[in-house]
Amino acid sequence: MDTLHKARQARNWIAHEGASIGAIWCVDRDRILQHAVKLRAAVTDLALSDNVIS
């Protein structure tokens, strides 16, 4: 159940925040890196639940 719950949260995060890093004129390298780390974690959680369901 924990895996599926994480997947639901990850899907929501990817759908609503995954493509947005904020205003382009105030984004720096650290913010991009932090966003990429969150995105990678969300994709991993989603993939793990796909393995459970499949």
N, CA, C and O of each residue as an XYZ file, in Angstrom:
216
protein
N       0.819     -1.189      0.000
C       0.000      0.000      0.000
C       0.865      1.256      0.000
O       0.513      2.261     -0.618
N       1.993      1.194      0.693
C       2.888      2.356      0.752
C       3.411      2.694     -0.640
O       3.509      3.866     -1.005
N       3.745      1.672     -1.409
C       4.247      1.883     -2.772
C       3.184      2.550     -3.640
O       3.488      3.464     -4.407
N       1.959      2.101     -3.520
C       0.877      2.688     -4.315
C       0.564      4.120     -3.879
O       0.256      4.974     -4.711
N       0.643      4.374     -2.594
C       0.415      5.731     -2.087
C       1.492      6.684     -2.613
O       1.190      7.794     -3.050
N       2.749      6.239     -2.566
C       3.844      7.059     -3.101
C       3.662      7.308     -4.594
O       3.950      8.398     -5.088
N       3.185      6.300     -5.302
C       2.960      6.445     -6.744
C       1.877      7.470     -7.035
O       2.001      8.258     -7.973
N       0.819      7.463     -6.237
C      -0.249      8.444     -6.427
C       0.279      9.857     -6.202
O      -0.017     10.769     -6.973
N       1.056     10.029     -5.149
C       1.641     11.340     -4.873
C       2.617     11.745     -5.982
O       2.649     12.906     -6.389
N       3.399     10.800     -6.461
C       4.364     11.079     -7.526
C       3.657     11.471     -8.815
O       4.082     12.404     -9.496
N       2.584     10.767     -9.156
C       1.841     11.109    -10.366
C       1.269     12.511    -10.273
O       1.326     13.279    -11.234
N       0.724     12.840     -9.126
C       0.175     14.177     -8.937
C       1.266     15.240     -9.027
O       1.064     16.278     -9.656
N       2.410     14.996     -8.410
C       3.509     15.955     -8.454
C       4.004     16.144     -9.896
O       4.221     17.272    -10.337
N       4.177     15.043    -10.618
C       4.633     15.131    -12.009
C       3.616     15.902    -12.846
O       3.989     16.756    -13.651
N       2.348     15.605    -12.659
C       1.300     16.240    -13.463
C       1.152     17.721    -13.169
O       0.862     18.500    -14.077
N       1.346     18.125    -11.922
C       1.064     19.509    -11.553
C       2.302     20.380    -11.374
O       2.235     21.590    -11.587
N       3.421     19.794    -10.990
C       4.611     20.590    -10.701
C       5.860     20.138    -11.456
O       6.860     20.856    -11.482
N       5.813     18.987    -12.055
C       7.002     18.403    -12.667
C       7.638     19.228    -13.766
O       8.859     19.223    -13.921
N       6.828     19.932    -14.527
C       7.368     20.705    -15.651
C       7.644     22.155    -15.297
O       8.149     22.906    -16.131
N       7.325     22.560    -14.086
C       7.472     23.964    -13.712
C       8.608     24.148    -12.710
O       8.572     23.599    -11.609
N       9.596     24.912    -13.096
C      10.679     25.227    -12.165
C      10.627     26.685    -11.728
O      11.524     27.170    -11.037
N       9.589     27.365    -12.131
C       9.425     28.761    -11.744
C       9.756     29.701    -12.885
O       9.951     29.290    -14.029
N       9.811     30.955    -12.543
C      10.119     31.978    -13.545
C      11.542     31.799    -14.064
O      12.475     31.611    -13.284
N      11.699     31.857    -15.352
C      12.985     31.560    -15.994
C      14.086     32.533    -15.579
O      15.258     32.159    -15.546
N      13.724     33.778    -15.263
C      14.753     34.763    -14.936
C      15.302     34.612    -13.517
O      16.315     35.229    -13.188
N      14.656     33.806    -12.672
C      15.177     33.644    -11.308
C      15.635     32.218    -11.012
O      15.921     31.885     -9.862
N      15.704     31.390    -12.026
C      16.136     30.006    -11.828
C      17.655     29.934    -11.893
O      18.281     30.492    -12.794
N      18.233     29.237    -10.922
C      19.676     29.041    -10.934
C      20.000     27.547    -10.987
O      19.103     26.704    -10.968
N      21.265     27.242    -11.053
C      21.723     25.862    -11.202
C      21.241     24.983    -10.050
O      20.818     23.849    -10.273
N      21.302     25.490     -8.834
C      20.899     24.695     -7.674
C      19.409     24.362     -7.703
O      19.008     23.257     -7.339
N      18.601     25.310     -8.131
C      17.164     25.066     -8.203
C      16.840     24.026     -9.271
O      15.980     23.170     -9.062
N      17.512     24.093    -10.398
C      17.306     23.100    -11.459
C      17.719     21.715    -10.976
O      17.016     20.732    -11.210
N      18.855     21.645    -10.305
C      19.334     20.365     -9.790
C      18.373     19.798     -8.750
O      18.077     18.604     -8.767
N      17.888     20.639     -7.854
C      16.940     20.208     -6.834
C      15.645     19.689     -7.482
O      15.084     18.686     -7.041
N      15.186     20.372     -8.514
C      13.974     19.956     -9.216
C      14.204     18.619     -9.933
O      13.328     17.754     -9.928
N      15.366     18.454    -10.540
C      15.680     17.207    -11.236
C      15.732     16.030    -10.262
O      15.307     14.926    -10.603
N      16.242     16.254     -9.072
C      16.291     15.198     -8.053
C      14.868     14.793     -7.654
O      14.571     13.604     -7.539
N      13.987     15.781     -7.442
C      12.584     15.481     -7.110
C      11.897     14.733     -8.248
O      11.147     13.786     -8.015
N      12.158     15.163     -9.475
C      11.543     14.518    -10.627
C      12.005     13.075    -10.756
O      11.201     12.185    -11.032
N      13.277     12.844    -10.559
C      13.812     11.480    -10.640
C      13.186     10.581     -9.571
O      12.839      9.433     -9.846
N      13.044     11.106     -8.356
C      12.438     10.336     -7.269
C      10.974     10.024     -7.586
O      10.507      8.916     -7.323
N      10.261     10.978     -8.140
C       8.857     10.764     -8.483
C       8.718      9.714     -9.574
O       7.834      8.861     -9.499
N       9.559      9.762    -10.565
C       9.511      8.776    -11.647
C       9.845      7.383    -11.104
O       9.235      6.393    -11.509
N      10.795      7.312    -10.204
C      11.151      6.031     -9.590
C       9.972      5.459     -8.814
O       9.657      4.277     -8.949
N       9.315      6.288     -8.002
C       8.152      5.823     -7.242
C       7.043      5.349     -8.175
O       6.390      4.341     -7.906
N       6.833      6.064     -9.256
C       5.807      5.669    -10.213
C       6.156      4.346    -10.889
O       5.288      3.493    -11.071
N       7.406      4.177    -11.255
C       7.847      2.936    -11.908
C       7.744      1.736    -10.966
O       7.367      0.642    -11.385
N       8.081      1.948     -9.695
C       7.986      0.843     -8.733
C       6.550      0.356     -8.579
O       6.302     -0.846     -8.484
N       5.613      1.286     -8.555
C       4.219      0.864     -8.427
C       3.724      0.180     -9.705
O       2.890     -0.724     -9.649
N       4.238      0.613    -10.841
C       3.869     -0.044    -12.090
C       4.304     -1.502    -12.061
O       3.591     -2.376    -12.556
N       5.473     -1.768    -11.482
C       5.934     -3.153    -11.353
C       5.005     -3.958    -10.447
O       4.744     -5.132    -10.711
N       4.508     -3.337     -9.386
C       3.598     -4.033     -8.474
C       2.295     -4.375     -9.186
O       1.801     -5.497     -9.082
N       1.743     -3.407     -9.907
C       0.463     -3.602    -10.582
C       0.604     -4.581    -11.760
O      -0.275     -5.412    -11.990
N       1.695     -4.478    -12.488
C       1.885     -5.344    -13.650
C       2.188     -6.752    -13.209
O       2.380     -7.634    -14.046
